Amino acid sequence: MLSMSRGAYIQIFSEFFPVIAFFAAGQLFSFMTAAIILIATTLLSLLVSLINIGKIPVMPIFSGSIVFIFGGLTLYLDQPDFLIFADTFYFFSLAAIIAFFFWRKKHFLEHMFDMTFAMKSK
């Protein structure tokens, strides 16, 4: 049986809770209200990680930054396209980062998922 540390559960929570809250809010409220809830729950999840683990892992910092930037642009410009585009930017930038480190023969995934998965380079 696979056992996960407390930190792994907290990191998974910090990644998925804001998304679930965003989709639930999107069904109940306007897109702009759902965007506010996404930003607020992302901030909350990062604070929970910081309090419980003592640091914020790499992936939540990366995804949180994208949520804050594109969510902020969505709210400031009253244009939902920015938050919709955030997924595309997230996946392309993540692929570029992984490809760069792969090309340099570095193991970036080990650092990226440090507390979620037991990944060690050999």
Backbone as a ProteinNet text record, in pm:
[ID]
protein_1_A
[PRIMARY]
MLSMSRGAYIQIFSEFFPVIAFFAAGQLFSFMTAAIILIATTLLSLLVSLINIGKIPVMPIFSGSIVFIFGGLTLYLDQPDFLIFADTFYFFSLAAIIAFFFWRKKHFLEHMFDMTFAMKSK
[TERTIARY]
83.6	0	87.2	46.1	119.5	83.8	185.2	158.8	216.8	142.3	185	204.2	295.4	320.5	211	208.8	113.6	136.5	263.5	297.6	244.1	242.6	190.4	40.8	-31.3	-175.6	-201.7	-121.5	-138.8	-108.4	-4.9	27.3	-82.8	-137	-247.9	-369.3	-397.4	-506.5	-483.9	-361.2	-333.7	-344.5	-329.5	-342.5	-488.5	-566.4	-700.4	-813.3	-798.7	-905.9	-947.1	-852.6	-894.9	-969.6	-927.8	-994.2	-1136.9	-1154.2	-1288.3	-1377.4	-1322	-1398.6	-1436.2	-1344	-1370.5	-1485.5	-1482.4	-1589.1	-1723.4	-1721.9	-1846.6	-1901.5	-1814.5	-1857.8	-1906.1	-1845.1	-1886.7	-2027.7	-2069.2	-2205.1	-2307.6	-2260.9	-2352.4	-2354.1	-2241.6	-2227	-2175.2	-2142.1	-2086.2	-1940.7	-1888.8	-1748.8	-1654.3	-1683.2	-1596.4	-1594.6	-1708.6	-1713.2	-1634.3	-1646.4	-1569.8	-1419.9	-1380.8	-1239.4	-1187.8	-1268.6	-1231.2	-1214.4	-1305.9	-1298.1	-1174.5	-1140.6	-1019.6	-895.3	-885.9	-769.7	-762.9	-875.5	-878.4	-844.3	-899.9	-871.1	-728.6	-673.4	-533.2	-443.4	-471.5	-395.2	-409.5	-531.3	-555.7	-477.4	-477.7	-407.7	-256.6	-203	-59.8	-26	-113.5	-92	-100.7	-193.6	-205.4	-77.3	-23.2	103.9	215.6	223.6	328.7	319.3	199.3	180.1	208.4	158.5	170.8	304.2	365.1	489.9	609.9	587	696.4	754.4	706.2	748.4	637.3	648.4	552.9	627.7	583.3	652	649.5	734.6	755.2	627.5	558.6	441.1	330.4	294.3	192.6	237	365.7	414.5	397.3	433.6	423.7	278.4	191.5	51.5	-17.2	18.3	-39.4	-2.6	121.3	164.7	83	58.1	-20.5	-164.3	-219.9	-356.4	-361.9	-263.5	-264.2	-248	-157.7	-133.4	-254.2	-296.6	-405.4	-541.3	-559.6	-683.2	-692.8	-579	-576.3	-606.6	-548.4	-577.9	-725.1	-780.3	-922.3	-1010.1	-980.8	-1062.4	-1037.4	-911.6	-876.6	-933.4	-922.7	-968.2	-1110.6	-1171.5	-1307	-1317.4	-1218.3	-1207.7	-1177.1	-1274.8	-1253.7	-1151.2	-1119.6	-1026	-888.9	-846	-714.8	-709.8	-810.9	-812.7	-833	-907.8	-926.9	-794.1	-716.2	-586.6	-482.1	-502.8	-404.9	-369.2	-465.9	-436.4	-338.6	-361.2	-271.8	-131.5	-120.7	9.2	76.6	0	52.2	114.1	41.1	89.9	206	201.4	313.4	439.6	425.6	544.1	598.9	512.1	557.4	631	578.3	644.8	780.1	788.3	914.7	1018.1	975.4	1066.2	1117.8	1028	1067.9	1162.8	1132.4	1219	1356.5	1362	1489.2	1575.4	1516.6	1593.2	1629.5	1544.3	1575.4	1694.6	1694.6	1804	1935.7	1928.1	2047	2082.5	2004.3	2024.3	2013.4	1918.8	1887.5	1753.2	1729.7	1606.1	1514.8	1447.7	1360.9	1234	1182.9	1059.5	1075	1194.6	1219.6	1194.4	1235.4	1215.4	1072.9	1015	881.1	776.8	789.5	693	754.9	840.2	921.5	845.5	729.8	658.3	537	501.9	384.6	419.3	528.4	568.4	709.8	739.1	874.1	957.3	1011.7	1091.6	1236	1324.1	1466.4	1541.2	1639.8	1721.9	1829.4	1872.5	1976.3	2109
-119	0	124.2	221.6	346.9	437.4	483.1	575.1	711.4	813.8	950.1	1024.4	1118.1	1199.2	1305.1	1365.4	1473.6	1588.1	1616.4	1721.3	1693.9	1565.5	1528.7	1556.1	1523.3	1551.4	1701.4	1777.6	1922.5	1979.4	1926.9	1977.2	1942.3	1822.9	1785.7	1874.5	1898	1988.5	2126.9	2176.8	2312.6	2325	2214.9	2217.6	2204.5	2121.2	2089.9	2169.8	2213.1	2285.5	2412.3	2496.6	2617.6	2586.3	2482.2	2447.4	2400.2	2316.3	2267.5	2384	2473.9	2590.6	2680.3	2696.8	2778.3	2720.1	2589.4	2528.8	2531.5	2509.5	2517.8	2660.8	2758.4	2898.7	2937.4	2881.2	2908.9	2861.1	2754.7	2704.7	2787.7	2849.9	2923.5	3074.7	3128.2	3273.2	3309.2	3434.1	3479.6	3435.3	3447.2	3409.8	3497.5	3624.7	3716.3	3682	3644.7	3601.7	3473	3381.3	3256.3	3285.5	3385.6	3422.9	3477.2	3557.2	3608.5	3492.9	3397.4	3280.3	3197.4	3183.7	3110.7	3177.2	3307.1	3378.9	3367.4	3385.2	3379	3238.6	3135.6	2999.6	2957	3011.1	2984	3045.2	3168.7	3232.9	3155.4	3114.1	3035.8	2904.6	2835.4	2706.8	2725.1	2834.2	2861	2891.7	2964.4	2992.7	2865.9	2776.7	2648.9	2567.7	2564.9	2495.4	2557	2687.9	2757.1	2730	2732.4	2710.5	2565.7	2469.9	2329	2265.9	2310	2248	2335.7	2464.2	2556.6	2616.5	2571.3	2627	2601.2	2669.7	2646.1	2571.9	2451.2	2374.3	2445.8	2400.6	2465.6	2471	2359.5	2356.2	2451.6	2455.2	2554	2699.3	2726.4	2861.8	2893.5	2798	2816.3	2835.6	2744.8	2756.1	2874.7	2903.3	3018.4	3149.5	3160.2	3282	3304.7	3198.3	3209.7	3250.2	3193.1	3230	3377	3423.7	3563.4	3658.6	3626.9	3715.3	3718.4	3600.7	3597.5	3624.6	3583.6	3616.5	3765.7	3825.5	3970.1	4047	4002.3	4066.2	4050.3	3932.9	3908.6	4008	4025.6	4115.6	4262.4	4298.3	4437.7	4485	4400.3	4438.8	4392.2	4322.2	4268.8	4185.6	4099.7	4019.2	3873.6	3783.5	3643.9	3568.2	3619.7	3548.6	3527.7	3618.9	3604.2	3479.9	3459.4	3341.4	3214.1	3222.8	3107.2	3070.7	3170.8	3148.6	3096.3	3116.4	3077.5	2929.2	2843	2699.5	2672.4	2735.2	2716.9	2764.2	2881.1	2934	2841.7	2792.5	2703.7	2578.5	2511.4	2386	2406.2	2509.6	2536	2576.7	2659.3	2699.4	2582.5	2499.3	2380.3	2285.2	2265.1	2179.3	2237.5	2368	2432.1	2416.4	2430.5	2415.3	2271.5	2175.9	2035	2002.5	2050.1	2025.5	2088	2208	2275	2194.3	2150.8	2074.6	1935.3	1877.7	1748.9	1764.9	1871.1	1899.4	1920.6	1981.9	2005.7	1886	1776.2	1652.2	1675.3	1758.7	1785.8	1722.6	1692	1626	1726.8	1805.9	1909.9	1852.7	1742.3	1684.2	1644.4	1603.9	1567.9	1686.7	1804.1	1924.9	1978.3	1959.6	2009.8	1939.7	1810.4	1730.9	1680.2	1759.6	1715.4	1648.5	1697	1640.9	1558.8	1559.6	1485	1340.5	1321.6	1187.5	1159.5	1036.1	996.5	976.9	1087.2	1080.6	1113.1	1023.9	1045.2	1010.8	1091.5	1060.7	962.2	884.6	783.8	831
0	0	0	-76.4	-87.4	29.5	101.5	212.1	177.1	210.7	181.4	311.9	310	427.6	442.7	558.4	585.1	486.8	458.8	363.8	225	185.6	53.8	46.8	151	153.7	148.4	219.7	220.4	82.1	14.7	-118.9	-218.4	-210.3	-299.1	-271.4	-143.4	-106	-164.9	-153.7	-201.2	-352.7	-424.5	-570.2	-615.3	-547.9	-597.7	-533.5	-409.1	-341.5	-416.4	-460.1	-533.1	-662.5	-732.7	-859	-833.5	-732.4	-697.9	-653.6	-572	-526.8	-644.7	-740.2	-858.7	-940.4	-966.1	-1045.8	-973.1	-842.8	-766	-769.3	-749.2	-752.9	-892.1	-994.5	-1131.5	-1160.5	-1091.8	-1108.6	-1031.3	-922.7	-835.5	-859.1	-905.6	-917.7	-1057.1	-1075.4	-1202.9	-1216	-1337.1	-1361.9	-1280.2	-1269.4	-1195.1	-1045.7	-991.2	-851.4	-833.6	-927.8	-922.7	-931.4	-1010.4	-1020.3	-887	-820.1	-687.4	-589.9	-594.4	-506.1	-538.6	-665.8	-704.9	-647.4	-660.1	-608.3	-455.9	-389.5	-242.5	-190.8	-252.8	-206.2	-240.8	-349.2	-380.8	-274.1	-236.3	-129	1.5	32.8	154.3	152.7	40.1	33.8	46.8	-7.9	7.7	153.7	221.1	363.2	447.7	414.3	485.9	469.4	348.3	324.5	407.7	406.5	480.4	630.1	683.5	826.7	865.4	787.8	825.4	788.9	680.4	635	668	680.5	706.3	579.9	465.1	336.6	236	123.2	15.1	-94.5	-130.5	-235.2	-370.9	-460.5	-589.9	-674.4	-688.2	-776.1	-732.3	-604	-564.7	-584.8	-570.4	-598.2	-746.4	-831.4	-975.8	-1018.3	-976.6	-1018.5	-950.8	-826.7	-757.6	-823.3	-869	-938.3	-1065.1	-1137.3	-1259.8	-1227.3	-1120.9	-1079.7	-1040.5	-964	-920.7	-1038.9	-1130.3	-1245.2	-1338.4	-1385.7	-1483.3	-1418.8	-1294.5	-1223.7	-1197.3	-1161.1	-1139.6	-1267.7	-1379	-1507.3	-1544.7	-1517.1	-1544.4	-1468.4	-1340.2	-1258.3	-1294.3	-1313.3	-1341.2	-1475.1	-1576.3	-1709.7	-1740.5	-1644.1	-1660.2	-1789.1	-1807	-1928.4	-1890.2	-1895.6	-1853.7	-1938.3	-2056.5	-2144.6	-2080.6	-1994.7	-1931.7	-1843.9	-1762.2	-1674.4	-1755.6	-1862.6	-1950.2	-2017.1	-2058.2	-2120.9	-2022	-1892.7	-1791	-1799.8	-1826.5	-1839.5	-1951.7	-2065.6	-2179.6	-2144.2	-2084.7	-2044.8	-1944.5	-1846.5	-1742.9	-1804.9	-1892.1	-1948	-2044.7	-2125.9	-2217.3	-2141.4	-2040	-1963.4	-1883.5	-1829.3	-1756.9	-1851.1	-1970.6	-2068.7	-2108.4	-2123.8	-2160	-2048.3	-1924.5	-1810.2	-1802.2	-1815.3	-1810.4	-1925.4	-2045.4	-2161	-2141.2	-2087	-2062.2	-1966.1	-1854.6	-1756.9	-1809.4	-1889.4	-1951.9	-2046.4	-2123.3	-2214.9	-2139.6	-2021.5	-1938.8	-1853	-1867.5	-1791.8	-1640.5	-1602.6	-1461.6	-1430.9	-1305.7	-1264.5	-1194	-1273.8	-1219.5	-1157.1	-1209.6	-1155.6	-1008.9	-971.1	-831.8	-739.7	-781.9	-701	-712.7	-828.8	-853.1	-765.5	-754.3	-678	-548.7	-487.7	-375.6	-261.4	-226.1	-112.1	-153.2	-278.6	-323.1	-355.3	-426.7	-468.2	-419.8	-394.6	-354.5	-479.3	-532.6	-654.3	-618.4	-651.5	-629	-755.9	-789.2	-906.6	-867	-964.1	-936.1	-985.1
[MASK]
++++++++++++++++++++++++++++++++++++++++++++++++++++++++++++++++++++++++++++++++++++++++++++++++++++++++++++++++++++++++++

